[in-house]
Amino acid sequence: MTFPTETFPTGRRGFTLVEILIVISIIAILMTMIAGGVIYAKRRAEENTAQTQVNNFSAALDSFYSDEGYYPGSEVKDLEINALPRLFDALYSPPKSKGGKGGRSSPYVEIKEKDILVKDPDMGEEAYRMATLEEINDPDVDKYVKDPWGMPLWYRENKSKKKEGTVHIMHRPNKADLWSTGRDKINQTLDGDNGDDIGNW
């Protein structure tokens, strides 16, 4: 009596080490490309958010000018001082007719509480932190608005300023400049070089 012998299919084998390494390399390359794309998309989204923020404030500023006939911040004479608190008061605080510092149609722009900053002298001269509700409601506290990188927007009224020798750092000499210092958080606009600053010009 004979028993059938068990046969195994021929030609089947596992992956070689070289094949596995090639597949791993391809996956690593694809992941690197995807990660680079995600980082690029995130950067573009932040830049677009900053540009939209600047554009919204600039449009609100134009509305304020139409109502009041001047740009806020003319009392800040030093071009290297951020006059954003004057703009904040003009666009966001109650109208002067109701005891505030805002224009007649204020508020001209919506600002979320989490985006309002105040200076933090305990952390340094140019350090900022999120404002408390009490500080937001205190008309004597200077308030700033944060950009997507956590830094305050910058504002400078130009219309009333002396133009000789300063035109090179004014983008809108007969109006006002408003900008974010961008991803690098360095204020190049004050030096006449925009760098990655994002402005209303």
Beta strands, then each sheet from edge to edge (+ up, - down):
strand 1: 116-119
strand 2: 128-130
strand 3: 144-145
strand 4: 154-157
strand 5: 176-180
strand 6: 198-199
sheet 1: 2+ 1- 3+
sheet 2: 4+ 5- 6+
end
